[in-house]
Amino acid sequence: MSRTLVIIGLAIVAIGLLWPWLSKLPLGHLPGDIIIKRENVAFYFPITTMILISILLSLILWLFNR
């Protein structure tokens, strides 16, 4: 349990340090992301981005568990 928490903490720190470069990636604006803008309402559902992140996290976790 403690090893998992340390790994999660290190991942959060790494994301925080890399944030200036990660924010420039086109994640969230991929084809397949649903964006509906009306007068007073904006609905945003990044389905393609969520699938891509899920696949990448699954591959990373699979590699760590090998």
VENZINOR-V907792 format. One record per backbone hydrogen bond with DSSP energy under -1.0 kcal/mol. NH is the residue of the N-H (numbers start at 1). CO is the residue of the C=O. Records with the same first field share a line. If there is no record, write none. Layout:
NH: CO + CO
//
This chain:
5: 1
6: 2
7: 3
8: 4
9: 5
10: 6
11: 7
12: 8
13: 9
14: 10
15: 11
16: 12
17: 13
18: 14
21: 18
22: 18
23: 19
25: 22
29: 26
33: 30
34: 45
36: 43
38: 41
43: 36
45: 34
47: 45
50: 46
51: 47
52: 48
53: 49
54: 50
55: 51
56: 52
57: 53
58: 54
59: 55
60: 56
61: 57
62: 58
63: 59
64: 60
65: 61
//
